[in-house]
Amino acid sequence: MTNAAALIRETFPVGPLQCNCTIIGDPVSKKALVIDPGGDHQLILDRLDALGLKVVSIIHTHAHLDHFLASGEMKKATGATLHLHKEDQFLWDNLEMQCKLFGVPYVPVPAPDHWLSDDEELACGCGVALHTPGHTPGSMSFWFPQDKLLIAGDTLFRGGIGRTDLWGGDYRQIEKSIRERLYRLDEEAVVVTGHGADTRLGDEMRSNPFIRA
């Protein structure tokens, strides 16, 4: 970020499983990140146009089908690069199997361009990637400290946590990720979850029925 202006942020549900897709834009450079384009690529493109933003990176909290179904079409339309944690490559590579299992039409998606790493600075210089495994081995959260904004994917929900009974899920890992990474961030932070309503980090720390600080 080149100044202290608040980031542009818009979150809306997309795709067959209504995953929350988030656009994060730098108000100065007009460069943007798209997080978890799980479907409805034209809707996402229309919102970017309406906001006057150019997407430079398409980043993923994890590689369950509902979080990257539109990633290929988004890349084709914008030229933006695809980013994922390496430990979720096996899920990305098995998109067709995931689609069959959930009865969702299969659209091939190209391989990621870049493997995300823990504490990596995101494009636009406005946030950082946190490796928060448990829901999947490569689950990531994205932290924007200036705006006290956390994109938690399917790791933390309002009054819930991500399920750990799917491929590569691990309850002990998700508990550690939430306690040792997410709950150590600013408790005033707004948490954008993978599905459903936003929450506040402090509320989850005190009253989440599954994992409390």
N, C-alpha and C positions, 0 to 999 in steps of 0.2 A: 504494500500500500504506500502511496506517495504522500498521503496526508491522513488526517484522523476522521475523514468522512465515513459514515456508517456504510457497511457493505449493503448492496442490494441483495435481498433474499426472498425467493418465492418457492413455496412447497405446495405440491398438488399430487393427488393420487393418479397413477397411470397403470395401464395394462390389465390383464385378466384377473390378477390377484390384488389389484389396487395398492401396489407399492408406492410409498412416498418418493417422488422425484423432487430434487431440490436444485434450483439454479442459484449460484452464488456469483455476484458480479462486483467488480471494482468500479465504483462510480466515476473514477478519474480516467482510467485507461479504457474502460468499457469492455475489458476482457472478462470472460466468465468460465466457471466450472459448471459442469452438469454432473450431478451425483445420482446414480442409480436410475438410468432411463429404462424402466421395466416394461415399456410399451408406449403406444400412442406417440410415435416420433414426431408426427406433424404437429400435434398439440405442443410438444416441447419446443419445436422450431418456431411456432407462432408466438409462444411466450417470450422466447429470446428476441424475436423481431420487435415485439411490443415494448420490451424493456430497453431496446437499443443496444443489445449486448452481442459480442462475438465469442462463441465458445472455443477455448483453446485446449481444454482437457476434459475428458469424460472419465470420471473416477467412480469406483465401485466399492461399496462397503463389504460385499462378498459376492460369491458367484452362484447363488441360487437363481433359478431361471427368471423369477419375477423381478429381479434387480438388474438384469442386463439384456432382456429380450429385444429392446430397440437400439442397442449399442451399435450394431453394424450399420443400421440405417442412419443413425446419427453421425457416425464417422463418414459415411458416404456423402452425406449432405453438407458436412461442415469441414471435413479434413482434420478434425480434432483427434488427438491421440487417446487411446484406451489404456487405462491404468488399473491394475489389480495386484493383490498380494500373491506371490508365487505359490504359497501353500494352498490356494484355491484353484490352481490350474486344473486339477483333476475334475472339478465340478464344471468349470468353463468348458473343458473338452468334452464333457458328457451332457451338453445341453439337449441333444436330441433325445437321450434317455430320460432326462428330467421332464421334457415336454410330453413324452408318451405317458409317463407316470401320472401327470396331472391333467392329461387330456387337452393340452394346449397346442395350437399349430406351431410347427417347428420352422423357424427361419434361421439359417446358418449365420453365425457371427464370426468375424475374423479373430485371429489370436490377439491378445493384448500387445500393445506396443512397448509397455514399460511395466516393470515389476515394482510395486510400491514397497517401501521399507519403513520400519518404525522410526518415528521422529523426522520423517522426510518433510521438507517444506513443499507446500503445494504451489502450483502455478498461480500467478498473480501475487505471490508473496504475502498472502493474507491468512494462511492457515497452515496447520501441520497434520500429518497423518499419524495415527496411533494404532499400533497392532494390538487388537483386543480379541484374541482367539477365544473360542468356546462354542459359539453358535456354529461356526465353521472354523477350520484350522487357520484360514487366512483372513478372518474377519477384521475389518478396519473401522475405526471411528475417525472423524475429522473435526479438529478443534480450531476454532477461530477466536483467539483470546481477546482481541480488541473489541469484538462485538459480544463476547460472552455467549457464544453459540456453539453447540455440540451437535454434530450429525452422528447419531449412534447406530444407524442401521437397525439390524434385528438383534443387537446385543442388549439394549435396555429399552423398555417400554414404559408407558404411563401405568404404574401399578403392576408391572410384569417384567419378565426377562425373556430372552430368546430361547426357543426350544433347543434341546441338545440331543434329541433322539433321531436326527437326520444324519446323513453322511458326514463323518468326521466330527460330530458334536461331542462336547466334553463338559460336563457340569462343573467339575473342579476348575477347569480353565476359565469358563465364563464368570464364575464367582471371583476368581483372582483378577480377571480383567476389570470387572466392575468395581471391586473394592480398591484395587491398587492403582488403577489408571483413571477410571472415570470419576470415582468418588473423591479423588484428590484434586480435581479441577474446581473452579469457582462455583460455589453452591448457588450463586445467583444465575448461573447459565441456563438459557433455554435449551432444552433437549428436543431435537427433531428425531422422531423415531421412524423405524422402517415402515410401519403401518399405523394408522390411527393418529390421535391427537398429540400435539406437543406436550411436554411436561417441563417442570423446573427441576434442576438437579438436586437442590436441597430438599425438595419434597420427596424425591425417591430415596435420598440418603436416610431420611427420617421415617418414611412410612411405606416403602416398597415391601409388599408382603413376602417376597422371596429373598431378597438380599438387601440388608440395611448397612449403613456405614458403621 
